[in-house]
Amino acid sequence: MPRALITGINGQDGSYLAEFLLGKGYEVFGLVRRSSTVTDVRIRHLNERITLLSGDLLDQMSLIAAVERAQPDEVYNLAGQSFVPTSWVQPTLTGEYTGLGVTKMLEAVRLSRAPIRFYQASSSEMFGKVVEVPQTERTPLYPRSPYGVAKVYGHWITVNYRESYNLFACSGILFNHTSPRQGLEFITRKVSNAVARIHLGKQPDLALGNLDARRDMGYAVDYVRAMWQMLQQPEPDDYVIATGETHSMAEIVEVAFAHVGITNWRDYVRIDPALLRPAEVDLLVGNPAKAHQRLRWAPSVDFRGLVGLMVDADLAGERSRDCTT
């Protein structure tokens, strides 16, 4: 039975990856930070099938201990401060977790001297102020937020460990991906939840920032499959994971409202200047040709299908809460 250690297992991607690996017959270990609040809502249904280990990306010894305990064949490093707006408020913390934390995890893998395969969660935010369209694995990086800068560090330190220590280390440059498990602070989930609540008469409007920003948006379930596929290759490499399409925030909002039969969506949206970024990323669209060719990876859900899936899930969630109150 193969063994995997997932940092950030209680996040969106971590929970879907745990489910995927369990379906492949893996023994799954998850690294979690000790907390006085409940943070296992996304993995509670898996608690009897996974082993949780206490650790923190800022604590080198806890990472070494987790690797020793799990004895993993594969390590998926998904943990970090992952919300871009927060990175301007907490830039140092973001750098420590999202940047230096990668180094500490790589060190734990290196010191184990075991033939562990390592996956690093890189991000399309590394491209920032893009210098070419679409973006590929060779596109120069130009991050526009402390989060993007931290991700660049994590990406290049992974490449450095691969080349310096001959580690099987891959980075997945994942473009925006969402699901009903994404936090409400993230734009697509914020939109789908607000549309559901407006449709049900629970919320009057939706506050947003830049409606012109364009993103390449996919389904998180598809993207965790790509993570696993990277670690099954004969040689380690880096891959862009994206749909190859770009859509504006206005398009996302329009399609979400249309899904519940509301066509005059602008009547329900107000622009809040406080939600504008200090430095905007205007356009992100990935070229996943390398992943298509080498991994045989492709998304299973198109843009409209994804937005509809999100709204339907939030409608079901709101109605379920009504039934329990």
Secondary structure, DSSP 8 states (H G I E B T S, - for coil): --EEEEETTTSHHHHHHHHHHHHTT-EEEEEE---SS---TTTGGGTTTEEEEE--TT-HHHHHHHHHHH--SEEEE--S---HHHHHHSHHHHIIIIIIHHHHHHHHHHHHTS--EEEEEEEGGGT-S-SSSSB-TTS-----SHHHHHHHHHHHHHHHHHHHH--EEEEEEE--EE-TTS-TTSHHHHHHHHHHHHHTTS-S-EEES-SS-EE--EEHHHHHHHHHHHTTSSS---EEE--S--EEHHHHHHHHHHHTT---GGGGEEE-GGGS-SS---B--B--HHIIIII----SS-HHHHHHHHHHHHHHHHHHHHHH-
